[in-house]
Amino acid sequence: MDHFLYKDGALHAEDVPVSEIAAAVGTPFYLYSTATLLRHYALFDEALEGTDHLVCYAMKAAGNQAILKTLAQAGAGMDVVSVGEYLRARAAGVPGDKIVFSGVGKTTEEMRTALEGGIRQFNVESEPELEALNAVALSLGKVAPITIRVNPDVDARTHAKIATGKSENKFGIPIARAREVYALAGRMQGIEIVGIDVHIGSQLTDLAPFEQAYRLVAELTETLRADGHDIRRLDLGGGLGIPYTRSNQAPPLPLEYGAMIKRTLGHLGCEIEIEPGRLIAGNAGIMVSRVIYLKSGEGRDFLIVDGAMNDLIRPAMYDAHHDIVPVLEPEAGVEQRPYDIVGPVCESGDTFARQRDLPPLAAGDLIAFRSAGAYGAVMASEYNARPLIPEVLVKGDQFAVIRPRPTFDEMINRDTIPGWL
Ligand SMILES: *Cc1c(COP(=O)(O)O)cnc(C)c1O
C-alpha cells in the first residue's frame, strides 16, 4: 500500500497534488511519501513484536538524510555498506550503536572511521577482512563487535544481478567453513563475536529460500554455541520483494515473514536484526516526468519523456518493470493505446517500457513512474551531462525539496583543468 492516489481527478502524494510540486521544482524529480515510509517500517517492526529486535534500514536503497531521519525518529537502525553511508547516517542523527556495517570490501580506513565513531557491529565477509579489522581495532585500543556473514548456498530465485546467497556469489563465507572462521575470530584480541549474519539476495517473492537459509543459521547457532561462542544476535539481512505491478501475484507480507522468523529461530532466544531496503523505500517513491514529444514511428508511437536511464536505471539494468501512470486521472473507460516510453539519452537501452498500454498522452503531460523509491535516485548518474534530478519529500499537506537540482554551472565547474591546457 502507498500514498500516491488519485483524488479529485489528479494524482496526489498524500494530500499534495503532484502537479503542484512539478510546477514548483520542475521535472523530472523523485517524490517520496513520509506516510508510506513510516507504514512500511512499522509493518516490519510489528511483525517482530514480542522478540527483541532492531529493523536496520538498508540505506543503499534510498539514502537521502531526510529519509534516514524520518525512519530513525521512528526507531530504525541503519545498515550501511560504505563509510560514505556511515557518515551520511551519522549526519542524519543516527547513533553509531544503531548502525551495522555490511559489505564485501571494507577498507581499513572505513573500519577505523566506524570504530572511532561508534558501531553496532561489523558483518565480516572473509578471513582477510577479519584479520584487517582485528589489526585496526588493536591499533585503536578497541574491540570490534562482529558477526560473520555466512553464505548458505541457497537459490534466492531472483534476478541474477541481485542474488547473493549461492556459493558462486562473492558474498560471505561458505557456511560449511563457518566453524573454522569463528574459531579464528574467537582467538583474536581485537574482535568480539556477537552473532551470525546472512543475506541471500533482493526482490525475493517467496519465503521458502529465506526459510531454508534461516534453518541453516539456526543449526549453526547451536553448533557455534556448543563450540563456546556467545551467539546472541542474528542478522537476517534484507531482500523481501515488493509488488512492482498490481496484477502480479503479491510477494509475502512482512507479517508472514516475521512469523516465519519466529517459527524458525524464536527458540534460540537471540536478538533479531533485519535489513530491509527495497520494501521500505520502493513503493514510497515515484519519479515524475513530463512528455517532451509524441513521435509516431513505423507502427509504433514513442513517448519521449524528460526522465531518462541516468535518472532511473532499473529498466535498463535489471529489465525492471515500473507501472507508469498519468498524473491527470484518465476518464473512466477511456480507450488505451500502446506506447514505447523512452528518455532522451543516446542509447537504445534508454527505454522504460515497450508497447505499454496507456490512456492518450500528449506533449506537456505529466507521468509518474511508480515504485521508484528504492534503487532509483541513489543509482542515478550525470550521463549525457544531465544534472542529478531533485528529491522531494511530502508529509501530509506539506512538501520540501530534500535535494535540490544542481545548476548547470555547479555540474560543469566540478571539473578542473590541468595547468598545461
Ligand atoms: C542490499 C542489501 C540489503 C537490502 O536489500 P533489499 O532487497 O533492498 O531489502 C540488506 N542487506 C545487505 C547486506 C545488502 O547488501
The ligand as a Gaussian input file, in Angstrom:
#p B3LYP/6-31G(d) Opt

LIG

0 1
 C       21.205000      -4.659000      -0.399000
 C       21.281000      -5.238000       0.936000
 C       20.160000      -5.235000       1.780000
 C       18.819000      -4.700000       1.357000
 O       18.186000      -5.487000       0.396000
 P       16.697000      -5.142000      -0.050000
 O       16.405000      -6.113000      -1.120000
 O       16.697000      -3.741000      -0.531000
 O       15.824000      -5.331000       1.136000
 C       20.311000      -5.723000       3.071000
 N       21.494000      -6.214000       3.491000
 C       22.587000      -6.251000       2.713000
 C       23.857000      -6.798000       3.243000
 C       22.526000      -5.769000       1.401000
 O       23.606000      -5.826000       0.626000

